[in-house]
Amino acid sequence: MEKMLKTGTTTVGIKCKDGIVLAADRRATAGNLIVDKRAQKVHKLSDYFAVTIAGSVSEAQLLIKLIKAELKLKEMRTGKFPTAKEAANLLGGLLYSSIRRMSMMPAVAHFLMGARDKNGVHLYDLFPDGSVTEVPDYVSSGSGSVFAYGVFESQYSKEITVKEGIALATTAINAALQRDTYSGNGIEVAIVRHESVEKVEVRELKYSL
């Protein structure tokens, strides 16, 4: 059962004038069954990168282990930290290989990446097919994303601060919790600033089934 878990989820990424906000709900499901109310869907890869996950839990967890190793190897080989674009392309390559791998149980994973380098902070959408898109404003993935986008379309501003971005991410995910039964049980948030990457909070949100 655990290998078949789907995150059927709502994850969001918001580009703010002073950083990137990544957030996700905490529910993991298998079909219509809620199997985990404390699922971790926001992961810190290093002091430079963080991601959210949506899709198959086992696939996402494996890819996180692989990308952490690839980033460390690249740092050791080159003697410098990978740029945001290099990190995103590395993960995109892993996704491309993963979805084309023959398997008795096909798995799909969708990542949002917040990254920092000498050129600033960056937000990427890494689709399950391996495509990599740098996002200039906001992005959402998972089954509740359509509800999150509705909030972003009406409330997002390019002048938004990280503090305001956390509030907006909370509003967007809470909107999804009201309508999407595969999302729920709270929110976790990470911030990518120009000088650091940190997970900042986990909280319960009001929702109805």
Summary of the structure (lengths in Angstrom):
residues: 209
radius of gyration: 16.1
end to end distance: 23.0
largest distance: 50.9
contacts: 746
relative contact order: 0.24
helix: 33%
strand: 33%
